[in-house]
Amino acid sequence: MSSTNPDDKNPEQANASEESAPDVIVAVDELLSTLSNKFASVSSEIFAKMDEMSRRIDKLEAELMESKAKEDTSSKS
């Protein structure tokens, strides 16, 4: 009697899956590596933009403080 269980594989099918497993592993490793590199790139771009925004905010704060100080000295005169 032949087995009708779909989980049972004949030796050819088992051998084919064993041969394709390393290919799948390599493909997944390459995909993960690519995603990791893209994530690192995007992260560094985001941090660079945040640093630039921080510098611009600091400059704005300094200009506001300077403007406020000028207003205070001119209103006292």
Backbone atoms as SQL, in Angstrom:
CREATE TABLE atoms (id INTEGER PRIMARY KEY, chain TEXT, resi INTEGER, resn TEXT, atom TEXT, x REAL, y REAL, z REAL);
INSERT INTO atoms VALUES
  (1, 'A', 1, 'MET', 'N', 0.826, -1.179, 0.000),
  (2, 'A', 1, 'MET', 'CA', 0.000, 0.000, 0.000),
  (3, 'A', 1, 'MET', 'C', 0.867, 1.238, 0.000),
  (4, 'A', 2, 'SER', 'N', 0.426, 2.211, -0.784),
  (5, 'A', 2, 'SER', 'CA', 1.192, 3.449, -0.819),
  (6, 'A', 2, 'SER', 'C', 0.645, 4.414, 0.218),
  (7, 'A', 3, 'SER', 'N', 1.522, 5.240, 0.679),
  (8, 'A', 3, 'SER', 'CA', 1.141, 6.210, 1.700),
  (9, 'A', 3, 'SER', 'C', 0.461, 7.403, 1.036),
  (10, 'A', 4, 'THR', 'N', -0.631, 7.866, 1.634),
  (11, 'A', 4, 'THR', 'CA', -1.340, 9.038, 1.102),
  (12, 'A', 4, 'THR', 'C', -1.143, 10.251, 1.991),
  (13, 'A', 5, 'ASN', 'N', -0.308, 10.136, 2.973),
  (14, 'A', 5, 'ASN', 'CA', -0.021, 11.253, 3.877),
  (15, 'A', 5, 'ASN', 'C', 0.797, 12.310, 3.123),
  (16, 'A', 6, 'PRO', 'N', 0.323, 13.576, 3.035),
  (17, 'A', 6, 'PRO', 'CA', 1.064, 14.600, 2.297),
  (18, 'A', 6, 'PRO', 'C', 2.387, 14.976, 2.949),
  (19, 'A', 7, 'ASP', 'N', 2.537, 14.646, 4.227),
  (20, 'A', 7, 'ASP', 'CA', 3.803, 14.956, 4.909),
  (21, 'A', 7, 'ASP', 'C', 4.913, 13.979, 4.538),
  (22, 'A', 8, 'ASP', 'N', 4.526, 12.816, 4.038),
  (23, 'A', 8, 'ASP', 'CA', 5.528, 11.828, 3.628),
  (24, 'A', 8, 'ASP', 'C', 6.124, 12.270, 2.297),
  (25, 'A', 9, 'LYS', 'N', 7.443, 12.331, 2.230),
  (26, 'A', 9, 'LYS', 'CA', 8.128, 12.734, 1.000),
  (27, 'A', 9, 'LYS', 'C', 8.915, 11.554, 0.477),
  (28, 'A', 10, 'ASN', 'N', 8.943, 11.438, -0.830),
  (29, 'A', 10, 'ASN', 'CA', 9.784, 10.388, -1.378),
  (30, 'A', 10, 'ASN', 'C', 11.225, 10.873, -1.319),
  (31, 'A', 11, 'PRO', 'N', 12.174, 10.011, -1.488),
  (32, 'A', 11, 'PRO', 'CA', 13.585, 10.403, -1.345),
  (33, 'A', 11, 'PRO', 'C', 14.005, 11.505, -2.304),
  (34, 'A', 12, 'GLU', 'N', 13.447, 11.547, -3.495),
  (35, 'A', 12, 'GLU', 'CA', 13.815, 12.600, -4.447),
  (36, 'A', 12, 'GLU', 'C', 13.365, 13.967, -3.944),
  (37, 'A', 13, 'GLN', 'N', 12.149, 14.045, -3.399),
  (38, 'A', 13, 'GLN', 'CA', 11.649, 15.314, -2.881),
  (39, 'A', 13, 'GLN', 'C', 12.467, 15.755, -1.661),
  (40, 'A', 14, 'ALA', 'N', 12.791, 14.835, -0.801),
  (41, 'A', 14, 'ALA', 'CA', 13.584, 15.156, 0.389),
  (42, 'A', 14, 'ALA', 'C', 14.954, 15.668, -0.022),
  (43, 'A', 15, 'ASN', 'N', 15.564, 15.038, -1.009),
  (44, 'A', 15, 'ASN', 'CA', 16.888, 15.438, -1.476),
  (45, 'A', 15, 'ASN', 'C', 16.822, 16.818, -2.129),
  (46, 'A', 16, 'ALA', 'N', 15.772, 17.098, -2.877),
  (47, 'A', 16, 'ALA', 'CA', 15.625, 18.400, -3.524),
  (48, 'A', 16, 'ALA', 'C', 15.481, 19.503, -2.477),
  (49, 'A', 17, 'SER', 'N', 14.704, 19.232, -1.414),
  (50, 'A', 17, 'SER', 'CA', 14.566, 20.251, -0.375),
  (51, 'A', 17, 'SER', 'C', 15.867, 20.469, 0.368),
  (52, 'A', 18, 'GLU', 'N', 16.621, 19.443, 0.593),
  (53, 'A', 18, 'GLU', 'CA', 17.906, 19.589, 1.281),
  (54, 'A', 18, 'GLU', 'C', 18.879, 20.393, 0.428),
  (55, 'A', 19, 'GLU', 'N', 18.815, 20.236, -0.896),
  (56, 'A', 19, 'GLU', 'CA', 19.719, 20.970, -1.780),
  (57, 'A', 19, 'GLU', 'C', 19.303, 22.436, -1.898),
  (58, 'A', 20, 'SER', 'N', 18.011, 22.723, -1.832),
  (59, 'A', 20, 'SER', 'CA', 17.562, 24.107, -1.975),
  (60, 'A', 20, 'SER', 'C', 17.655, 24.885, -0.663),
  (61, 'A', 21, 'ALA', 'N', 17.755, 24.197, 0.454),
  (62, 'A', 21, 'ALA', 'CA', 17.832, 24.881, 1.751),
  (63, 'A', 21, 'ALA', 'C', 19.021, 25.835, 1.834),
  (64, 'A', 22, 'PRO', 'N', 20.234, 25.443, 1.421),
  (65, 'A', 22, 'PRO', 'CA', 21.353, 26.398, 1.480),
  (66, 'A', 22, 'PRO', 'C', 21.116, 27.625, 0.588),
  (67, 'A', 23, 'ASP', 'N', 20.455, 27.420, -0.563),
  (68, 'A', 23, 'ASP', 'CA', 20.155, 28.552, -1.443),
  (69, 'A', 23, 'ASP', 'C', 19.214, 29.537, -0.754),
  (70, 'A', 24, 'VAL', 'N', 18.241, 28.999, -0.068),
  (71, 'A', 24, 'VAL', 'CA', 17.293, 29.853, 0.642),
  (72, 'A', 24, 'VAL', 'C', 18.007, 30.589, 1.770),
  (73, 'A', 25, 'ILE', 'N', 18.863, 29.907, 2.472),
  (74, 'A', 25, 'ILE', 'CA', 19.613, 30.522, 3.570),
  (75, 'A', 25, 'ILE', 'C', 20.476, 31.661, 3.037),
  (76, 'A', 26, 'VAL', 'N', 21.153, 31.434, 1.921),
  (77, 'A', 26, 'VAL', 'CA', 21.998, 32.475, 1.323),
  (78, 'A', 26, 'VAL', 'C', 21.140, 33.665, 0.899),
  (79, 'A', 27, 'ALA', 'N', 19.994, 33.389, 0.267),
  (80, 'A', 27, 'ALA', 'CA', 19.114, 34.470, -0.175),
  (81, 'A', 27, 'ALA', 'C', 18.603, 35.287, 1.012),
  (82, 'A', 28, 'VAL', 'N', 18.223, 34.611, 2.087),
  (83, 'A', 28, 'VAL', 'CA', 17.726, 35.304, 3.279),
  (84, 'A', 28, 'VAL', 'C', 18.852, 36.116, 3.924),
  (85, 'A', 29, 'ASP', 'N', 20.048, 35.550, 3.985),
  (86, 'A', 29, 'ASP', 'CA', 21.190, 36.287, 4.545),
  (87, 'A', 29, 'ASP', 'C', 21.476, 37.547, 3.731),
  (88, 'A', 30, 'GLU', 'N', 21.429, 37.432, 2.390),
  (89, 'A', 30, 'GLU', 'CA', 21.666, 38.597, 1.538),
  (90, 'A', 30, 'GLU', 'C', 20.579, 39.646, 1.745),
  (91, 'A', 31, 'LEU', 'N', 19.347, 39.204, 1.845),
  (92, 'A', 31, 'LEU', 'CA', 18.232, 40.122, 2.075),
  (93, 'A', 31, 'LEU', 'C', 18.392, 40.845, 3.413),
  (94, 'A', 32, 'LEU', 'N', 18.723, 40.102, 4.449),
  (95, 'A', 32, 'LEU', 'CA', 18.917, 40.712, 5.768),
  (96, 'A', 32, 'LEU', 'C', 20.084, 41.694, 5.758),
  (97, 'A', 33, 'SER', 'N', 21.131, 41.348, 5.060),
  (98, 'A', 33, 'SER', 'CA', 22.288, 42.235, 4.964),
  (99, 'A', 33, 'SER', 'C', 21.914, 43.522, 4.232),
  (100, 'A', 34, 'THR', 'N', 21.181, 43.392, 3.137),
  (101, 'A', 34, 'THR', 'CA', 20.739, 44.557, 2.379),
  (102, 'A', 34, 'THR', 'C', 19.840, 45.448, 3.229),
  (103, 'A', 35, 'LEU', 'N', 18.883, 44.831, 3.916),
  (104, 'A', 35, 'LEU', 'CA', 17.983, 45.604, 4.771),
  (105, 'A', 35, 'LEU', 'C', 18.749, 46.292, 5.890),
  (106, 'A', 36, 'SER', 'N', 19.700, 45.605, 6.462),
  (107, 'A', 36, 'SER', 'CA', 20.502, 46.183, 7.535),
  (108, 'A', 36, 'SER', 'C', 21.292, 47.395, 7.033),
  (109, 'A', 37, 'ASN', 'N', 21.880, 47.274, 5.841),
  (110, 'A', 37, 'ASN', 'CA', 22.630, 48.399, 5.268),
  (111, 'A', 37, 'ASN', 'C', 21.717, 49.578, 4.970),
  (112, 'A', 38, 'LYS', 'N', 20.542, 49.301, 4.431),
  (113, 'A', 38, 'LYS', 'CA', 19.596, 50.384, 4.143),
  (114, 'A', 38, 'LYS', 'C', 19.138, 51.050, 5.437),
  (115, 'A', 39, 'PHE', 'N', 18.869, 50.253, 6.452),
  (116, 'A', 39, 'PHE', 'CA', 18.456, 50.803, 7.741),
  (117, 'A', 39, 'PHE', 'C', 19.547, 51.691, 8.324),
  (118, 'A', 40, 'ALA', 'N', 20.783, 51.238, 8.249),
  (119, 'A', 40, 'ALA', 'CA', 21.904, 52.026, 8.765),
  (120, 'A', 40, 'ALA', 'C', 22.034, 53.334, 8.000),
  (121, 'A', 41, 'SER', 'N', 21.840, 53.283, 6.692),
  (122, 'A', 41, 'SER', 'CA', 21.934, 54.472, 5.865),
  (123, 'A', 41, 'SER', 'C', 20.828, 55.470, 6.216),
  (124, 'A', 42, 'VAL', 'N', 19.613, 54.990, 6.313),
  (125, 'A', 42, 'VAL', 'CA', 18.486, 55.859, 6.653),
  (126, 'A', 42, 'VAL', 'C', 18.662, 56.424, 8.056),
  (127, 'A', 43, 'SER', 'N', 19.121, 55.598, 8.982),
  (128, 'A', 43, 'SER', 'CA', 19.341, 56.071, 10.353),
  (129, 'A', 43, 'SER', 'C', 20.361, 57.199, 10.390),
  (130, 'A', 44, 'SER', 'N', 21.454, 57.039, 9.659),
  (131, 'A', 44, 'SER', 'CA', 22.474, 58.086, 9.672),
  (132, 'A', 44, 'SER', 'C', 21.953, 59.357, 9.017),
  (133, 'A', 45, 'GLU', 'N', 21.134, 59.229, 7.962),
  (134, 'A', 45, 'GLU', 'CA', 20.533, 60.410, 7.344),
  (135, 'A', 45, 'GLU', 'C', 19.600, 61.124, 8.323),
  (136, 'A', 46, 'ILE', 'N', 18.813, 60.361, 9.049),
  (137, 'A', 46, 'ILE', 'CA', 17.893, 60.957, 10.028),
  (138, 'A', 46, 'ILE', 'C', 18.671, 61.680, 11.119),
  (139, 'A', 47, 'PHE', 'N', 19.716, 61.045, 11.637),
  (140, 'A', 47, 'PHE', 'CA', 20.520, 61.694, 12.675),
  (141, 'A', 47, 'PHE', 'C', 21.193, 62.957, 12.152),
  (142, 'A', 48, 'ALA', 'N', 21.646, 62.932, 10.900),
  (143, 'A', 48, 'ALA', 'CA', 22.269, 64.127, 10.318),
  (144, 'A', 48, 'ALA', 'C', 21.251, 65.260, 10.220),
  (145, 'A', 49, 'LYS', 'N', 20.038, 64.941, 9.790),
  (146, 'A', 49, 'LYS', 'CA', 18.990, 65.965, 9.690),
  (147, 'A', 49, 'LYS', 'C', 18.626, 66.492, 11.077),
  (148, 'A', 50, 'MET', 'N', 18.571, 65.613, 12.070),
  (149, 'A', 50, 'MET', 'CA', 18.257, 66.051, 13.432),
  (150, 'A', 50, 'MET', 'C', 19.348, 66.965, 13.969),
  (151, 'A', 51, 'ASP', 'N', 20.607, 66.633, 13.686),
  (152, 'A', 51, 'ASP', 'CA', 21.717, 67.497, 14.124),
  (153, 'A', 51, 'ASP', 'C', 21.621, 68.870, 13.471),
  (154, 'A', 52, 'GLU', 'N', 21.302, 68.893, 12.172),
  (155, 'A', 52, 'GLU', 'CA', 21.153, 70.167, 11.460),
  (156, 'A', 52, 'GLU', 'C', 20.006, 70.972, 12.055),
  (157, 'A', 53, 'MET', 'N', 18.884, 70.340, 12.319),
  (158, 'A', 53, 'MET', 'CA', 17.745, 71.043, 12.932),
  (159, 'A', 53, 'MET', 'C', 18.123, 71.574, 14.304),
  (160, 'A', 54, 'SER', 'N', 18.867, 70.805, 15.070),
  (161, 'A', 54, 'SER', 'CA', 19.291, 71.237, 16.400),
  (162, 'A', 54, 'SER', 'C', 20.173, 72.479, 16.302),
  (163, 'A', 55, 'ARG', 'N', 21.104, 72.485, 15.339),
  (164, 'A', 55, 'ARG', 'CA', 21.971, 73.657, 15.154),
  (165, 'A', 55, 'ARG', 'C', 21.143, 74.882, 14.753),
  (166, 'A', 56, 'ARG', 'N', 20.175, 74.679, 13.879),
  (167, 'A', 56, 'ARG', 'CA', 19.341, 75.805, 13.442),
  (168, 'A', 56, 'ARG', 'C', 18.496, 76.345, 14.598),
  (169, 'A', 57, 'ILE', 'N', 17.974, 75.461, 15.422),
  (170, 'A', 57, 'ILE', 'CA', 17.187, 75.888, 16.590),
  (171, 'A', 57, 'ILE', 'C', 18.072, 76.645, 17.569),
  (172, 'A', 58, 'ASP', 'N', 19.276, 76.128, 17.803),
  (173, 'A', 58, 'ASP', 'CA', 20.205, 76.828, 18.697),
  (174, 'A', 58, 'ASP', 'C', 20.513, 78.230, 18.181),
  (175, 'A', 59, 'LYS', 'N', 20.719, 78.349, 16.869),
  (176, 'A', 59, 'LYS', 'CA', 21.005, 79.658, 16.268),
  (177, 'A', 59, 'LYS', 'C', 19.801, 80.586, 16.434),
  (178, 'A', 60, 'LEU', 'N', 18.614, 80.068, 16.192),
  (179, 'A', 60, 'LEU', 'CA', 17.388, 80.850, 16.366),
  (180, 'A', 60, 'LEU', 'C', 17.237, 81.336, 17.799),
  (181, 'A', 61, 'GLU', 'N', 17.475, 80.445, 18.759),
  (182, 'A', 61, 'GLU', 'CA', 17.384, 80.824, 20.180),
  (183, 'A', 61, 'GLU', 'C', 18.368, 81.948, 20.502),
  (184, 'A', 62, 'ALA', 'N', 19.591, 81.813, 19.984),
  (185, 'A', 62, 'ALA', 'CA', 20.600, 82.841, 20.246),
  (186, 'A', 62, 'ALA', 'C', 20.173, 84.180, 19.645),
  (187, 'A', 63, 'GLU', 'N', 19.632, 84.134, 18.440),
  (188, 'A', 63, 'GLU', 'CA', 19.184, 85.376, 17.799),
  (189, 'A', 63, 'GLU', 'C', 18.012, 85.994, 18.558),
  (190, 'A', 64, 'LEU', 'N', 17.099, 85.167, 19.050),
  (191, 'A', 64, 'LEU', 'CA', 15.969, 85.672, 19.835),
  (192, 'A', 64, 'LEU', 'C', 16.445, 86.309, 21.135),
  (193, 'A', 65, 'MET', 'N', 17.382, 85.666, 21.794),
  (194, 'A', 65, 'MET', 'CA', 17.921, 86.211, 23.048),
  (195, 'A', 65, 'MET', 'C', 18.615, 87.544, 22.778),
  (196, 'A', 66, 'GLU', 'N', 19.366, 87.601, 21.688),
  (197, 'A', 66, 'GLU', 'CA', 20.060, 88.836, 21.335),
  (198, 'A', 66, 'GLU', 'C', 19.047, 89.947, 21.019),
  (199, 'A', 67, 'SER', 'N', 18.007, 89.591, 20.279),
  (200, 'A', 67, 'SER', 'CA', 16.964, 90.557, 19.941),
  (201, 'A', 67, 'SER', 'C', 16.241, 91.043, 21.193),
  (202, 'A', 68, 'LYS', 'N', 15.952, 90.126, 22.091),
  (203, 'A', 68, 'LYS', 'CA', 15.282, 90.491, 23.341),
  (204, 'A', 68, 'LYS', 'C', 16.166, 91.396, 24.182),
  (205, 'A', 69, 'ALA', 'N', 17.460, 91.098, 24.220),
  (206, 'A', 69, 'ALA', 'CA', 18.395, 91.923, 24.989),
  (207, 'A', 69, 'ALA', 'C', 18.473, 93.324, 24.396),
  (208, 'A', 70, 'LYS', 'N', 18.448, 93.444, 23.080),
  (209, 'A', 70, 'LYS', 'CA', 18.493, 94.771, 22.428),
  (210, 'A', 70, 'LYS', 'C', 17.214, 95.550, 22.744),
  (211, 'A', 71, 'GLU', 'N', 16.054, 94.851, 22.743),
  (212, 'A', 71, 'GLU', 'CA', 14.791, 95.501, 23.050),
  (213, 'A', 71, 'GLU', 'C', 14.783, 96.010, 24.490),
  (214, 'A', 72, 'ASP', 'N', 15.311, 95.186, 25.391),
  (215, 'A', 72, 'ASP', 'CA', 15.339, 95.572, 26.805),
  (216, 'A', 72, 'ASP', 'C', 16.221, 96.801, 27.020),
  (217, 'A', 73, 'THR', 'N', 17.356, 96.850, 26.359),
  (218, 'A', 73, 'THR', 'CA', 18.263, 98.001, 26.546),
  (219, 'A', 73, 'THR', 'C', 17.705, 99.243, 25.874),
  (220, 'A', 74, 'SER', 'N', 17.025, 99.102, 24.752),
  (221, 'A', 74, 'SER', 'CA', 16.467, 100.278, 24.079),
  (222, 'A', 74, 'SER', 'C', 15.215, 100.783, 24.789),
  (223, 'A', 75, 'SER', 'N', 14.477, 99.931, 25.448),
  (224, 'A', 75, 'SER', 'CA', 13.281, 100.380, 26.177),
  (225, 'A', 75, 'SER', 'C', 13.652, 101.055, 27.488),
  (226, 'A', 76, 'LYS', 'N', 14.805, 100.759, 28.036),
  (227, 'A', 76, 'LYS', 'CA', 15.255, 101.395, 29.277),
  (228, 'A', 76, 'LYS', 'C', 15.775, 102.802, 29.013),
  (229, 'A', 77, 'SER', 'N', 16.201, 103.071, 27.815),
  (230, 'A', 77, 'SER', 'CA', 16.763, 104.382, 27.495),
  (231, 'A', 77, 'SER', 'C', 15.739, 105.437, 27.330);
